[in-house]
Amino acid sequence: MKPASGASRRHLPTSPFKPPPPAPPVEQFSVNDQVSHDSYGLGVVVEVEEGVAVVVDFRSQQERILTPYKKLHKL
């Protein structure tokens, strides 16, 4: 028996089950936005790589955070 793959399955139009909900839109950040991260704390966005990552200065260190920004919230 093969293990289930991690890929999401496509929804067939004739299926009696509801399709999966659409993915929420990715939050957009710009330079100088104040942000909060669950692990690193408060910081300021210093660089934005559109659709890829943001670089945030948390005073003690700078971190490059990749999309999706699950733990990063704009203040």
Distance bins in CASP14 RR format, pairs under 12 A and 6 or more apart:
PFRMAT RR
TARGET T0000
AUTHOR 0000-0000-0000
RMODE 2
METHOD distances of the structure
MODEL  1
8 19 0 0 0 0 0 1 0 0 0 0 0
8 20 1 0 0 1 0 0 0 0 0 0 0
8 21 0 0 0 0 0 1 0 0 0 0 0
8 23 0 0 0 0 0 1 0 0 0 0 0
9 15 0 0 0 0 0 1 0 0 0 0 0
9 17 0 0 0 0 0 1 0 0 0 0 0
9 19 0 0 0 0 0 1 0 0 0 0 0
9 20 0 0 0 0 1 0 0 0 0 0 0
10 19 0 0 0 0 1 0 0 0 0 0 0
10 20 0 0 0 0 1 0 0 0 0 0 0
11 17 1 0 0 1 0 0 0 0 0 0 0
11 18 0 0 0 0 1 0 0 0 0 0 0
11 19 1 0 1 0 0 0 0 0 0 0 0
11 20 1 0 0 1 0 0 0 0 0 0 0
11 21 0 0 0 0 0 1 0 0 0 0 0
11 22 0 0 0 0 0 1 0 0 0 0 0
12 19 0 0 0 0 1 0 0 0 0 0 0
13 19 0 0 0 0 1 0 0 0 0 0 0
23 67 0 0 0 0 0 1 0 0 0 0 0
23 68 0 0 0 0 1 0 0 0 0 0 0
24 68 0 0 0 0 1 0 0 0 0 0 0
24 69 0 0 0 0 0 1 0 0 0 0 0
24 70 0 0 0 0 0 1 0 0 0 0 0
25 51 0 0 0 0 0 1 0 0 0 0 0
25 67 0 0 0 0 0 1 0 0 0 0 0
25 68 0 0 0 0 1 0 0 0 0 0 0
25 69 0 0 0 0 0 1 0 0 0 0 0
26 50 0 0 0 0 0 1 0 0 0 0 0
26 51 1 0 0 1 0 0 0 0 0 0 0
26 52 0 0 0 0 0 1 0 0 0 0 0
26 53 0 0 0 0 0 1 0 0 0 0 0
26 54 0 0 0 0 0 1 0 0 0 0 0
26 66 0 0 0 0 0 1 0 0 0 0 0
26 67 1 0 1 0 0 0 0 0 0 0 0
26 68 1 0 1 0 0 0 0 0 0 0 0
26 69 1 0 0 1 0 0 0 0 0 0 0
26 70 0 0 0 0 0 1 0 0 0 0 0
26 72 0 0 0 0 0 1 0 0 0 0 0
27 33 0 0 0 0 1 0 0 0 0 0 0
27 35 0 0 0 0 1 0 0 0 0 0 0
27 45 0 0 0 0 0 1 0 0 0 0 0
27 48 0 0 0 0 0 1 0 0 0 0 0
27 51 0 0 0 0 0 1 0 0 0 0 0
27 54 0 0 0 0 1 0 0 0 0 0 0
27 65 0 0 0 0 0 1 0 0 0 0 0
27 67 0 0 0 0 1 0 0 0 0 0 0
27 68 0 0 0 0 1 0 0 0 0 0 0
27 69 1 0 1 0 0 0 0 0 0 0 0
27 70 0 0 0 0 0 1 0 0 0 0 0
27 71 0 0 0 0 0 1 0 0 0 0 0
27 72 1 0 0 1 0 0 0 0 0 0 0
27 73 1 0 0 1 0 0 0 0 0 0 0
27 74 1 0 0 1 0 0 0 0 0 0 0
27 75 0 0 0 0 0 1 0 0 0 0 0
28 35 0 0 0 0 0 1 0 0 0 0 0
28 45 0 0 0 0 0 1 0 0 0 0 0
28 48 0 0 0 0 1 0 0 0 0 0 0
28 50 0 0 0 0 1 0 0 0 0 0 0
28 51 0 0 0 0 1 0 0 0 0 0 0
28 54 0 0 0 0 1 0 0 0 0 0 0
28 67 0 0 0 0 0 1 0 0 0 0 0
28 68 0 0 0 0 0 1 0 0 0 0 0
28 69 0 0 0 0 1 0 0 0 0 0 0
28 72 0 0 0 0 0 1 0 0 0 0 0
28 74 0 0 0 0 1 0 0 0 0 0 0
29 35 1 0 0 1 0 0 0 0 0 0 0
29 37 0 0 0 0 0 1 0 0 0 0 0
29 43 0 0 0 0 0 1 0 0 0 0 0
29 44 0 0 0 0 0 1 0 0 0 0 0
29 45 1 0 1 0 0 0 0 0 0 0 0
29 46 0 0 0 0 0 1 0 0 0 0 0
29 47 0 0 0 0 1 0 0 0 0 0 0
29 48 1 0 1 0 0 0 0 0 0 0 0
29 49 0 0 0 0 0 1 0 0 0 0 0
29 50 0 0 0 0 1 0 0 0 0 0 0
29 51 0 0 0 0 1 0 0 0 0 0 0
29 52 0 0 0 0 0 1 0 0 0 0 0
29 53 0 0 0 0 1 0 0 0 0 0 0
29 54 1 0 1 0 0 0 0 0 0 0 0
29 55 0 0 0 0 0 1 0 0 0 0 0
29 56 0 0 0 0 1 0 0 0 0 0 0
29 65 0 0 0 0 1 0 0 0 0 0 0
29 67 0 0 0 0 1 0 0 0 0 0 0
29 69 1 0 0 1 0 0 0 0 0 0 0
29 72 1 0 0 1 0 0 0 0 0 0 0
29 73 0 0 0 0 0 1 0 0 0 0 0
29 74 1 0 0 1 0 0 0 0 0 0 0
29 75 0 0 0 0 0 1 0 0 0 0 0
30 44 0 0 0 0 0 1 0 0 0 0 0
30 45 1 0 0 1 0 0 0 0 0 0 0
30 46 0 0 0 0 0 1 0 0 0 0 0
30 47 0 0 0 0 0 1 0 0 0 0 0
30 48 1 0 0 1 0 0 0 0 0 0 0
30 50 0 0 0 0 0 1 0 0 0 0 0
30 54 0 0 0 0 1 0 0 0 0 0 0
30 74 0 0 0 0 1 0 0 0 0 0 0
31 44 0 0 0 0 1 0 0 0 0 0 0
31 45 1 0 1 0 0 0 0 0 0 0 0
31 46 1 0 0 1 0 0 0 0 0 0 0
31 47 1 0 0 1 0 0 0 0 0 0 0
31 48 1 0 0 1 0 0 0 0 0 0 0
31 49 0 0 0 0 0 1 0 0 0 0 0
31 50 0 0 0 0 0 1 0 0 0 0 0
31 54 0 0 0 0 1 0 0 0 0 0 0
31 55 0 0 0 0 1 0 0 0 0 0 0
31 56 0 0 0 0 0 1 0 0 0 0 0
31 57 0 0 0 0 0 1 0 0 0 0 0
32 43 0 0 0 0 0 1 0 0 0 0 0
32 44 1 0 0 1 0 0 0 0 0 0 0
32 45 1 0 0 1 0 0 0 0 0 0 0
32 46 0 0 0 0 1 0 0 0 0 0 0
32 47 0 0 0 0 0 1 0 0 0 0 0
32 48 0 0 0 0 0 1 0 0 0 0 0
32 54 0 0 0 0 0 1 0 0 0 0 0
32 56 0 0 0 0 0 1 0 0 0 0 0
32 57 0 0 0 0 0 1 0 0 0 0 0
32 74 0 0 0 0 0 1 0 0 0 0 0
32 75 0 0 0 0 0 1 0 0 0 0 0
33 42 0 0 0 0 0 1 0 0 0 0 0
33 43 0 0 0 0 1 0 0 0 0 0 0
33 44 1 0 0 1 0 0 0 0 0 0 0
33 45 1 0 1 0 0 0 0 0 0 0 0
33 46 0 0 0 0 1 0 0 0 0 0 0
33 47 0 0 0 0 0 1 0 0 0 0 0
33 48 0 0 0 0 1 0 0 0 0 0 0
33 54 0 0 0 0 1 0 0 0 0 0 0
33 55 0 0 0 0 0 1 0 0 0 0 0
33 56 0 0 0 0 1 0 0 0 0 0 0
33 57 0 0 0 0 0 1 0 0 0 0 0
33 69 0 0 0 0 0 1 0 0 0 0 0
33 72 0 0 0 0 1 0 0 0 0 0 0
33 73 0 0 0 0 0 1 0 0 0 0 0
33 74 1 0 1 0 0 0 0 0 0 0 0
33 75 1 0 0 1 0 0 0 0 0 0 0
34 41 0 0 0 0 0 1 0 0 0 0 0
34 42 1 0 0 1 0 0 0 0 0 0 0
34 43 1 0 0 1 0 0 0 0 0 0 0
34 44 1 0 1 0 0 0 0 0 0 0 0
34 45 0 0 0 0 1 0 0 0 0 0 0
34 46 0 0 0 0 0 1 0 0 0 0 0
34 56 0 0 0 0 1 0 0 0 0 0 0
34 57 0 0 0 0 0 1 0 0 0 0 0
34 58 0 0 0 0 0 1 0 0 0 0 0
34 72 0 0 0 0 0 1 0 0 0 0 0
34 73 0 0 0 0 0 1 0 0 0 0 0
34 74 1 0 0 1 0 0 0 0 0 0 0
34 75 1 0 1 0 0 0 0 0 0 0 0
35 41 0 0 0 0 1 0 0 0 0 0 0
35 42 1 0 0 1 0 0 0 0 0 0 0
35 43 1 0 1 0 0 0 0 0 0 0 0
35 44 1 0 0 1 0 0 0 0 0 0 0
35 45 1 0 0 1 0 0 0 0 0 0 0
35 46 0 0 0 0 0 1 0 0 0 0 0
35 48 0 0 0 0 0 1 0 0 0 0 0
35 54 0 0 0 0 1 0 0 0 0 0 0
35 55 0 0 0 0 0 1 0 0 0 0 0
35 56 1 0 0 1 0 0 0 0 0 0 0
35 57 0 0 0 0 1 0 0 0 0 0 0
35 58 0 0 0 0 1 0 0 0 0 0 0
35 63 0 0 0 0 0 1 0 0 0 0 0
35 65 0 0 0 0 1 0 0 0 0 0 0
35 69 0 0 0 0 1 0 0 0 0 0 0
35 71 0 0 0 0 0 1 0 0 0 0 0
35 72 1 0 1 0 0 0 0 0 0 0 0
35 73 1 0 0 1 0 0 0 0 0 0 0
35 74 1 0 1 0 0 0 0 0 0 0 0
35 75 1 0 0 1 0 0 0 0 0 0 0
36 42 1 0 1 0 0 0 0 0 0 0 0
36 43 1 0 0 1 0 0 0 0 0 0 0
36 44 0 0 0 0 0 1 0 0 0 0 0
36 45 0 0 0 0 0 1 0 0 0 0 0
36 56 0 0 0 0 1 0 0 0 0 0 0
36 58 0 0 0 0 0 1 0 0 0 0 0
36 65 0 0 0 0 0 1 0 0 0 0 0
36 69 0 0 0 0 0 1 0 0 0 0 0
36 71 0 0 0 0 1 0 0 0 0 0 0
36 72 1 0 0 1 0 0 0 0 0 0 0
36 73 1 0 1 0 0 0 0 0 0 0 0
36 74 0 0 0 0 1 0 0 0 0 0 0
36 75 1 0 1 0 0 0 0 0 0 0 0
37 43 1 0 0 1 0 0 0 0 0 0 0
37 44 0 0 0 0 0 1 0 0 0 0 0
37 45 0 0 0 0 0 1 0 0 0 0 0
37 54 0 0 0 0 0 1 0 0 0 0 0
37 56 1 0 0 1 0 0 0 0 0 0 0
37 57 0 0 0 0 0 1 0 0 0 0 0
37 58 1 0 0 1 0 0 0 0 0 0 0
37 61 0 0 0 0 0 1 0 0 0 0 0
37 63 1 0 0 1 0 0 0 0 0 0 0
37 65 1 0 0 1 0 0 0 0 0 0 0
37 69 0 0 0 0 1 0 0 0 0 0 0
37 70 0 0 0 0 0 1 0 0 0 0 0
37 71 1 0 1 0 0 0 0 0 0 0 0
37 72 1 0 1 0 0 0 0 0 0 0 0
37 73 1 0 0 1 0 0 0 0 0 0 0
37 74 0 0 0 0 0 1 0 0 0 0 0
37 75 0 0 0 0 0 1 0 0 0 0 0
38 65 0 0 0 0 0 1 0 0 0 0 0
38 69 0 0 0 0 0 1 0 0 0 0 0
38 70 0 0 0 0 1 0 0 0 0 0 0
38 71 1 1 0 0 0 0 0 0 0 0 0
38 72 0 0 0 0 1 0 0 0 0 0 0
38 73 0 0 0 0 1 0 0 0 0 0 0
39 56 0 0 0 0 0 1 0 0 0 0 0
39 58 0 0 0 0 1 0 0 0 0 0 0
39 61 0 0 0 0 0 1 0 0 0 0 0
39 63 0 0 0 0 1 0 0 0 0 0 0
39 65 0 0 0 0 0 1 0 0 0 0 0
39 70 0 0 0 0 0 1 0 0 0 0 0
39 71 1 0 0 1 0 0 0 0 0 0 0
39 72 0 0 0 0 1 0 0 0 0 0 0
40 56 1 0 0 1 0 0 0 0 0 0 0
40 57 0 0 0 0 0 1 0 0 0 0 0
40 58 1 0 1 0 0 0 0 0 0 0 0
40 59 0 0 0 0 1 0 0 0 0 0 0
40 60 0 0 0 0 1 0 0 0 0 0 0
40 61 1 0 0 1 0 0 0 0 0 0 0
40 62 0 0 0 0 1 0 0 0 0 0 0
40 63 1 0 0 1 0 0 0 0 0 0 0
40 64 0 0 0 0 0 1 0 0 0 0 0
40 65 0 0 0 0 1 0 0 0 0 0 0
40 71 0 0 0 0 1 0 0 0 0 0 0
40 72 0 0 0 0 1 0 0 0 0 0 0
40 73 0 0 0 0 0 1 0 0 0 0 0
41 56 0 0 0 0 1 0 0 0 0 0 0
41 57 0 0 0 0 0 1 0 0 0 0 0
41 58 1 0 0 1 0 0 0 0 0 0 0
41 59 0 0 0 0 1 0 0 0 0 0 0
41 60 0 0 0 0 0 1 0 0 0 0 0
41 61 0 0 0 0 0 1 0 0 0 0 0
41 63 0 0 0 0 0 1 0 0 0 0 0
41 65 0 0 0 0 0 1 0 0 0 0 0
41 71 0 0 0 0 1 0 0 0 0 0 0
41 72 0 0 0 0 1 0 0 0 0 0 0
41 73 0 0 0 0 0 1 0 0 0 0 0
41 75 0 0 0 0 0 1 0 0 0 0 0
42 56 0 0 0 0 1 0 0 0 0 0 0
42 57 0 0 0 0 0 1 0 0 0 0 0
42 58 1 0 0 1 0 0 0 0 0 0 0
42 59 0 0 0 0 1 0 0 0 0 0 0
42 60 0 0 0 0 0 1 0 0 0 0 0
42 72 0 0 0 0 0 1 0 0 0 0 0
42 73 0 0 0 0 0 1 0 0 0 0 0
42 74 0 0 0 0 0 1 0 0 0 0 0
42 75 1 0 0 1 0 0 0 0 0 0 0
43 54 0 0 0 0 0 1 0 0 0 0 0
43 55 0 0 0 0 0 1 0 0 0 0 0
43 56 1 0 1 0 0 0 0 0 0 0 0
43 57 1 0 0 1 0 0 0 0 0 0 0
43 58 1 0 1 0 0 0 0 0 0 0 0
43 59 1 0 0 1 0 0 0 0 0 0 0
43 60 0 0 0 0 0 1 0 0 0 0 0
43 61 0 0 0 0 0 1 0 0 0 0 0
43 62 0 0 0 0 1 0 0 0 0 0 0
43 63 0 0 0 0 1 0 0 0 0 0 0
43 65 0 0 0 0 0 1 0 0 0 0 0
43 72 0 0 0 0 1 0 0 0 0 0 0
43 73 0 0 0 0 0 1 0 0 0 0 0
43 74 0 0 0 0 0 1 0 0 0 0 0
43 75 0 0 0 0 1 0 0 0 0 0 0
44 54 0 0 0 0 0 1 0 0 0 0 0
44 55 0 0 0 0 0 1 0 0 0 0 0
44 56 1 0 0 1 0 0 0 0 0 0 0
44 57 1 0 1 0 0 0 0 0 0 0 0
44 58 0 0 0 0 1 0 0 0 0 0 0
44 59 0 0 0 0 1 0 0 0 0 0 0
44 62 0 0 0 0 1 0 0 0 0 0 0
44 63 0 0 0 0 0 1 0 0 0 0 0
44 74 0 0 0 0 0 1 0 0 0 0 0
44 75 0 0 0 0 0 1 0 0 0 0 0
45 53 0 0 0 0 0 1 0 0 0 0 0
45 54 1 0 1 0 0 0 0 0 0 0 0
45 55 1 0 0 1 0 0 0 0 0 0 0
45 56 1 0 1 0 0 0 0 0 0 0 0
45 57 1 0 0 1 0 0 0 0 0 0 0
45 58 0 0 0 0 0 1 0 0 0 0 0
45 62 0 0 0 0 0 1 0 0 0 0 0
45 63 0 0 0 0 0 1 0 0 0 0 0
45 64 0 0 0 0 0 1 0 0 0 0 0
45 65 0 0 0 0 1 0 0 0 0 0 0
45 69 0 0 0 0 0 1 0 0 0 0 0
45 72 0 0 0 0 1 0 0 0 0 0 0
45 73 0 0 0 0 0 1 0 0 0 0 0
45 74 0 0 0 0 1 0 0 0 0 0 0
45 75 0 0 0 0 0 1 0 0 0 0 0
46 53 0 0 0 0 0 1 0 0 0 0 0
46 54 0 0 0 0 1 0 0 0 0 0 0
46 55 1 0 1 0 0 0 0 0 0 0 0
46 56 1 0 0 1 0 0 0 0 0 0 0
46 57 1 0 1 0 0 0 0 0 0 0 0
46 58 0 0 0 0 0 1 0 0 0 0 0
46 59 0 0 0 0 0 1 0 0 0 0 0
46 61 0 0 0 0 0 1 0 0 0 0 0
46 62 1 0 0 1 0 0 0 0 0 0 0
46 63 0 0 0 0 0 1 0 0 0 0 0
46 64 0 0 0 0 0 1 0 0 0 0 0
46 65 0 0 0 0 0 1 0 0 0 0 0
47 53 0 0 0 0 1 0 0 0 0 0 0
47 54 1 0 0 1 0 0 0 0 0 0 0
47 55 1 1 0 0 0 0 0 0 0 0 0
47 56 0 0 0 0 1 0 0 0 0 0 0
47 57 0 0 0 0 1 0 0 0 0 0 0
47 62 0 0 0 0 1 0 0 0 0 0 0
47 63 0 0 0 0 0 1 0 0 0 0 0
47 64 0 0 0 0 1 0 0 0 0 0 0
47 65 0 0 0 0 0 1 0 0 0 0 0
48 54 1 0 1 0 0 0 0 0 0 0 0
48 55 1 0 0 1 0 0 0 0 0 0 0
48 56 0 0 0 0 0 1 0 0 0 0 0
48 64 0 0 0 0 0 1 0 0 0 0 0
48 65 0 0 0 0 0 1 0 0 0 0 0
48 67 0 0 0 0 0 1 0 0 0 0 0
48 69 0 0 0 0 0 1 0 0 0 0 0
49 55 1 0 0 1 0 0 0 0 0 0 0
49 56 0 0 0 0 0 1 0 0 0 0 0
49 64 0 0 0 0 1 0 0 0 0 0 0
49 65 0 0 0 0 0 1 0 0 0 0 0
49 66 0 0 0 0 1 0 0 0 0 0 0
49 67 0 0 0 0 1 0 0 0 0 0 0
50 67 0 0 0 0 1 0 0 0 0 0 0
51 65 0 0 0 0 0 1 0 0 0 0 0
51 66 0 0 0 0 1 0 0 0 0 0 0
51 67 1 0 1 0 0 0 0 0 0 0 0
51 68 0 0 0 0 1 0 0 0 0 0 0
51 69 0 0 0 0 0 1 0 0 0 0 0
52 64 0 0 0 0 1 0 0 0 0 0 0
52 65 0 0 0 0 0 1 0 0 0 0 0
52 66 1 0 0 1 0 0 0 0 0 0 0
52 67 1 0 0 1 0 0 0 0 0 0 0
52 68 0 0 0 0 0 1 0 0 0 0 0
52 69 0 0 0 0 0 1 0 0 0 0 0
53 62 0 0 0 0 0 1 0 0 0 0 0
53 63 0 0 0 0 1 0 0 0 0 0 0
53 64 1 0 1 0 0 0 0 0 0 0 0
53 65 1 0 0 1 0 0 0 0 0 0 0
53 66 1 0 1 0 0 0 0 0 0 0 0
53 67 1 0 0 1 0 0 0 0 0 0 0
53 68 0 0 0 0 0 1 0 0 0 0 0
53 69 0 0 0 0 1 0 0 0 0 0 0
53 72 0 0 0 0 0 1 0 0 0 0 0
54 62 0 0 0 0 0 1 0 0 0 0 0
54 63 0 0 0 0 1 0 0 0 0 0 0
54 64 1 0 0 1 0 0 0 0 0 0 0
54 65 1 0 1 0 0 0 0 0 0 0 0
54 66 0 0 0 0 1 0 0 0 0 0 0
54 67 0 0 0 0 1 0 0 0 0 0 0
54 68 0 0 0 0 0 1 0 0 0 0 0
54 69 1 0 0 1 0 0 0 0 0 0 0
54 72 1 0 0 1 0 0 0 0 0 0 0
54 74 0 0 0 0 0 1 0 0 0 0 0
55 61 0 0 0 0 0 1 0 0 0 0 0
55 62 1 0 1 0 0 0 0 0 0 0 0
55 63 1 0 0 1 0 0 0 0 0 0 0
55 64 1 0 1 0 0 0 0 0 0 0 0
55 65 1 0 0 1 0 0 0 0 0 0 0
55 66 0 0 0 0 0 1 0 0 0 0 0
55 72 0 0 0 0 0 1 0 0 0 0 0
56 62 1 0 0 1 0 0 0 0 0 0 0
56 63 1 0 1 0 0 0 0 0 0 0 0
56 64 0 0 0 0 1 0 0 0 0 0 0
56 65 1 0 0 1 0 0 0 0 0 0 0
56 66 0 0 0 0 0 1 0 0 0 0 0
56 69 0 0 0 0 1 0 0 0 0 0 0
56 71 0 0 0 0 0 1 0 0 0 0 0
56 72 1 0 0 1 0 0 0 0 0 0 0
56 73 0 0 0 0 0 1 0 0 0 0 0
56 74 0 0 0 0 0 1 0 0 0 0 0
57 63 0 0 0 0 1 0 0 0 0 0 0
57 64 0 0 0 0 0 1 0 0 0 0 0
57 65 0 0 0 0 0 1 0 0 0 0 0
58 64 0 0 0 0 0 1 0 0 0 0 0
58 65 0 0 0 0 0 1 0 0 0 0 0
58 72 0 0 0 0 0 1 0 0 0 0 0
63 69 0 0 0 0 0 1 0 0 0 0 0
63 71 0 0 0 0 0 1 0 0 0 0 0
63 72 0 0 0 0 1 0 0 0 0 0 0
64 72 0 0 0 0 0 1 0 0 0 0 0
65 71 1 0 0 1 0 0 0 0 0 0 0
65 72 1 0 1 0 0 0 0 0 0 0 0
65 73 0 0 0 0 0 1 0 0 0 0 0
66 72 0 0 0 0 0 1 0 0 0 0 0
END
